[in-house]
Every structure is written in structure tokens, then in C-alpha cells.
Amino acid sequence: MDRERNNNLATRGWQVLRFNTAEVRERPVEYCVSKVAETINRLKGLDDTTGVPVRYDPDDPLGPQQLGLFDREI
């Protein structure tokens, strides 16, 4: 089930990060938050007005597109 959900998210442009209980409880800021921030930056950042991750396709005539959890199309 997790693999299927991860694959579905990946095909829609999402990057799935997994953290175990110890990481979340013992190193939430220095490890978990830093990994999330690194991933957002590597994927071209957040929308300046909404703070939502954006997908960047240089060939898309509409430019960067906001990612949505319930988007059905890429």
C-alpha cells in the first residue's frame, strides 16, 4: 500500500520523504526539517505568495505550476 501511494505521488511530481519515530522525536529540526527544506530547495522552492511547493517545467508555456495534493493531472 505504501509503495503504491508513493508511486502515485511520484507520478504527480511529489517527492516522498520518510522519517522514523526516533528521527521525528529526537532530531525534528536538525534532521527532519532540514531534509524537507533541502528537498524543497532542490525542487525549485515554494511559491512566493502561497508557500506551496511548485513544479517547474521550463517548457511549460504557463511557467511554474503549484502542486496540489488532490491534483488528478500532471
C-alpha positions as CSV (number, residue, x, y, z in Angstrom):
1,M,0.0,0.0,0.0
2,D,2.8,2.5,0.9
3,R,4.7,1.7,-2.3
4,E,1.6,2.2,-4.4
5,R,0.8,5.5,-2.7
6,N,4.4,6.7,-3.1
7,N,4.4,5.7,-6.8
8,N,1.1,7.6,-7.3
9,L,2.6,10.7,-5.6
10,A,5.8,10.5,-7.6
11,T,4.0,10.4,-10.9
12,R,2.3,13.6,-9.9
13,G,5.6,15.3,-9.1
14,W,5.8,14.8,-5.4
15,Q,8.9,13.8,-3.6
16,V,8.1,11.4,-0.7
17,L,10.3,11.7,2.4
18,R,10.1,9.1,5.2
19,F,11.2,9.6,8.8
20,N,11.2,7.1,11.6
21,T,9.9,7.7,15.1
22,A,13.3,8.3,16.6
23,E,14.2,10.9,13.9
24,V,10.9,12.8,14.5
25,R,11.1,12.7,18.3
26,E,14.9,13.1,18.8
27,R,16.0,15.3,15.8
28,P,12.9,17.0,14.4
29,V,14.6,20.3,13.5
30,E,18.2,19.4,12.7
31,Y,17.3,16.3,10.6
32,C,13.6,16.2,9.5
33,V,13.0,19.9,8.9
34,S,16.4,20.3,7.3
35,K,15.7,17.4,4.9
36,V,12.3,18.9,4.0
37,A,13.9,22.3,3.3
38,E,16.7,20.8,1.3
39,T,14.2,18.9,-0.9
40,I,12.0,22.0,-1.4
41,N,15.0,24.0,-2.5
42,R,16.3,21.2,-4.8
43,L,12.9,21.1,-6.4
44,K,13.0,24.8,-7.1
45,G,11.4,26.2,-4.0
46,L,8.0,27.4,-2.8
47,D,5.5,29.7,-4.4
48,D,6.3,33.2,-3.1
49,T,2.7,34.1,-2.3
50,T,1.2,30.8,-1.0
51,G,4.3,29.0,0.4
52,V,3.2,25.9,-1.6
53,P,5.8,23.8,-3.4
54,V,5.9,24.5,-7.1
55,R,6.8,22.3,-10.0
56,Y,9.0,23.9,-12.6
57,D,8.9,22.8,-16.2
58,P,10.9,25.2,-18.4
59,D,9.0,24.1,-21.5
60,D,5.6,24.8,-20.0
61,P,4.2,28.0,-21.5
62,L,2.4,28.7,-18.2
63,G,5.6,28.6,-16.2
64,P,5.9,27.1,-12.7
65,Q,2.7,25.4,-11.6
66,Q,1.5,24.9,-8.0
67,L,1.4,21.3,-6.8
68,G,-1.8,20.2,-5.1
69,L,-2.4,17.2,-3.0
70,F,-5.5,16.3,-4.9
71,D,-4.4,17.1,-8.5
72,R,-5.5,14.5,-10.9
73,E,-3.4,15.6,-13.9
74,I,0.3,16.4,-14.2
